[in-house]
Amino acid sequence: MSESTTPGKKGNLTGSARKLKDNAADWHNLILKWERLNDEGSTIATKIVNLGLNKKSNIETDMVMEGGSLTTGDLSEDLKQSNKELEEECVKLQDVVEKMANILSKMEKIVHAERGICELEAFQYGEKGRAEPLFHTWPTQQFAEVSSKLYESYKQELALKKTILQELAHTSNADLSMVYLSSWLYQPYIEDSGKLLLEGLLLETGHRPL
């Protein structure tokens, strides 16, 4: 055989096996980076909600004191400072979302690379693929399927993050703000099944001991 089937020993792996093992490590590292960004974004989003609610309170107070509607020139210094801080935090959250989008593009490249490996094996060995798995038990196609499932969940999650980014600073309803914050933090599209897929991928490629 031209390619080693010994998982976990970097020096022995070549070709498709080496690439698949490297991809598994990349998945692990990209997801760790995503989680750090999610925590950072959650902190920023909480500040945005608090600033937005404070801004609403300040506007209502100023309107009572002025006895009517306010124009831009009538804004108190506290309100102007609040607007500035709110804008700064929104820029920070936008930066987090852009970094997440960059992570997603790297995930997509892994999916394309693994589909390419499957196409190569179909050409070399026929539709059934190679007789022996590259690692323990998974056929090569399973790597591409797991990567696709992981990618799709993070793609949906990024779309939700973008919606939260657009809406958060403009929401004066406290209950709705809490829904946005909860959705950001708990990431409904990234389910526990995704964590199991990642662990299975790491086990299969020898990054985790069996």
C-alpha positions as CSV (number, residue, x, y, z in Angstrom):
1,M,0.0,0.0,0.0
2,S,1.2,3.5,-0.8
3,E,-0.6,5.1,2.1
4,S,-0.1,4.2,5.7
5,T,-3.2,3.2,7.7
6,T,-1.6,3.8,11.1
7,P,-3.5,6.6,12.8
8,G,-1.9,8.9,15.2
9,K,1.6,8.7,13.9
10,K,2.4,11.8,12.0
11,G,5.5,10.5,10.3
12,N,3.7,7.4,8.8
13,L,0.8,9.2,7.2
14,T,0.9,10.4,3.6
15,G,-1.5,11.5,0.8
16,S,-5.2,11.4,1.6
17,A,-4.7,10.1,5.1
18,R,-2.4,12.9,6.1
19,K,-4.8,15.5,4.6
20,L,-7.8,14.1,6.4
21,K,-5.9,14.0,9.7
22,D,-4.8,17.6,9.2
23,N,-8.4,18.6,8.4
24,A,-9.6,17.0,11.6
25,A,-7.1,19.1,13.6
26,D,-8.2,22.2,11.6
27,W,-11.8,21.5,12.5
28,H,-10.9,21.3,16.2
29,N,-8.9,24.6,16.1
30,L,-11.5,26.5,14.0
31,I,-14.2,25.5,16.4
32,L,-12.1,26.6,19.4
33,K,-11.6,30.0,17.8
34,W,-15.3,30.3,17.0
35,E,-16.2,29.6,20.7
36,R,-13.7,32.2,21.9
37,L,-15.3,34.7,19.5
38,N,-18.8,33.7,20.7
39,D,-17.8,34.4,24.3
40,E,-16.3,37.8,23.3
41,G,-19.3,38.6,21.2
42,S,-21.7,37.7,24.1
43,T,-19.9,40.2,26.4
44,I,-20.1,42.9,23.8
45,A,-23.8,42.2,23.0
46,T,-24.6,42.4,26.7
47,K,-23.0,45.9,26.8
48,I,-25.0,46.9,23.7
49,V,-28.3,45.9,25.3
50,N,-27.5,47.7,28.5
51,L,-26.4,50.9,26.7
52,G,-29.5,50.7,24.5
53,L,-31.8,50.4,27.5
54,N,-30.0,53.2,29.3
55,K,-30.3,55.4,26.2
56,K,-34.1,54.8,26.1
57,S,-34.3,55.7,29.8
58,N,-32.3,58.9,29.2
59,I,-34.4,60.0,26.3
60,E,-37.6,59.5,28.3
61,T,-36.1,61.4,31.2
62,D,-35.0,64.3,28.9
63,M,-38.4,64.4,27.3
64,V,-40.1,64.7,30.6
65,M,-37.7,67.5,31.7
66,E,-38.1,69.4,28.4
67,G,-41.8,68.9,28.4
68,G,-42.1,67.6,24.9
69,S,-40.2,66.1,21.9
70,L,-36.5,66.4,21.6
71,T,-34.4,67.4,18.5
72,T,-30.8,66.3,18.0
73,G,-29.5,69.5,19.3
74,D,-31.4,69.0,22.6
75,L,-29.6,65.8,23.5
76,S,-28.0,65.8,26.9
77,E,-24.3,65.2,27.2
78,D,-25.0,61.9,28.9
79,L,-27.1,60.8,25.9
80,K,-24.5,61.9,23.4
81,Q,-21.9,59.9,25.4
82,S,-24.2,56.9,25.4
83,N,-24.7,57.1,21.6
84,K,-20.9,57.2,21.1
85,E,-20.4,54.1,23.4
86,L,-23.2,52.3,21.7
87,E,-21.7,52.9,18.3
88,E,-18.2,51.7,19.4
89,E,-19.6,48.5,20.8
90,C,-21.6,47.8,17.6
91,V,-18.4,48.2,15.6
92,K,-16.7,45.7,18.0
93,L,-19.5,43.2,17.5
94,Q,-19.4,43.7,13.7
95,D,-15.7,42.8,13.9
96,V,-16.5,39.6,15.8
97,V,-19.1,38.6,13.2
98,E,-16.6,39.3,10.4
99,K,-14.0,37.1,12.1
100,M,-16.6,34.3,12.4
101,A,-17.4,34.7,8.7
102,N,-13.6,34.2,8.0
103,I,-13.7,31.0,10.1
104,L,-16.7,29.8,8.1
105,S,-14.9,30.3,4.8
106,K,-12.0,28.1,6.1
107,M,-14.6,25.5,7.1
108,E,-16.0,25.6,3.6
109,K,-12.5,25.0,2.1
110,I,-12.2,21.8,4.2
111,V,-15.5,20.6,2.8
112,H,-14.4,21.2,-0.8
113,A,-11.0,19.5,-0.2
114,E,-12.6,16.4,1.3
115,R,-15.1,16.1,-1.5
116,G,-12.1,16.3,-3.8
117,I,-10.5,13.4,-2.0
118,C,-13.7,11.4,-2.4
119,E,-13.8,12.1,-6.1
120,L,-10.2,11.0,-6.4
121,E,-10.8,7.8,-4.7
122,A,-13.9,7.1,-6.8
123,F,-11.7,7.6,-9.8
124,Q,-8.9,5.3,-8.4
125,Y,-11.0,2.6,-6.8
126,G,-14.5,2.9,-8.3
127,E,-17.8,3.9,-6.6
128,K,-17.3,1.7,-3.6
129,G,-14.0,3.3,-2.8
130,R,-10.9,1.7,-1.3
131,A,-11.2,-1.8,0.2
132,E,-9.6,-0.8,3.5
133,P,-10.4,2.4,5.5
134,L,-7.6,4.9,5.8
135,F,-7.9,4.9,9.6
136,H,-10.1,2.7,11.9
137,T,-13.6,2.2,10.4
138,W,-14.8,5.2,8.5
139,P,-15.0,5.1,4.7
140,T,-13.5,8.2,3.2
141,Q,-17.0,9.5,2.2
142,Q,-17.9,9.8,5.9
143,F,-15.2,12.4,6.5
144,A,-16.8,14.6,3.8
145,E,-20.3,14.0,5.2
146,V,-19.3,15.0,8.8
147,S,-17.5,18.1,7.5
148,S,-20.6,19.1,5.5
149,K,-22.9,18.7,8.5
150,L,-20.5,20.7,10.7
151,Y,-20.2,23.4,8.1
152,E,-24.0,23.7,7.5
153,S,-24.6,24.2,11.3
154,Y,-22.0,27.0,11.5
155,K,-23.3,28.6,8.3
156,Q,-26.8,28.8,9.9
157,E,-25.4,30.1,13.1
158,L,-23.5,32.8,11.3
159,A,-26.7,33.9,9.5
160,L,-28.4,34.2,13.0
161,K,-25.4,36.2,14.3
162,K,-25.7,38.7,11.4
163,T,-29.4,39.1,12.2
164,I,-28.7,39.7,15.9
165,L,-26.0,42.2,14.9
166,Q,-28.4,44.2,12.7
167,E,-31.3,44.2,15.3
168,L,-29.6,44.4,18.7
169,A,-28.8,48.1,18.9
170,H,-32.3,49.1,17.5
171,T,-34.3,47.0,19.9
172,S,-35.8,49.0,22.8
173,N,-37.9,46.0,24.0
174,A,-36.1,44.5,27.0
175,D,-37.6,41.0,26.5
176,L,-36.7,40.9,22.9
177,S,-33.2,42.0,23.8
178,M,-32.9,39.1,26.2
179,V,-34.0,36.7,23.4
180,Y,-31.2,38.0,21.2
181,L,-28.6,37.7,23.9
182,S,-29.7,34.1,24.7
183,S,-29.7,33.1,21.1
184,W,-26.2,34.5,20.7
185,L,-24.8,32.8,23.7
186,Y,-26.4,29.4,23.3
187,Q,-26.1,29.1,19.5
188,P,-29.3,27.0,18.7
189,Y,-27.9,25.8,15.3
190,I,-24.8,24.3,16.9
191,E,-26.3,21.3,18.7
192,D,-24.7,18.7,20.9
193,S,-24.7,16.4,17.9
194,G,-22.1,18.7,16.3
195,K,-19.8,18.1,19.3
196,L,-20.3,14.4,18.9
197,L,-19.4,14.6,15.2
198,L,-16.2,16.5,16.1
199,E,-15.2,14.0,18.8
200,G,-15.9,11.1,16.4
201,L,-13.7,12.8,13.8
202,L,-10.9,13.2,16.3
203,L,-11.2,9.7,17.5
204,E,-11.2,8.2,14.0
205,T,-8.1,10.1,13.0
206,G,-6.1,9.4,16.1
207,H,-6.2,12.8,17.7
208,R,-8.1,11.3,20.6
209,P,-7.1,7.9,22.1
210,L,-9.6,5.1,21.6
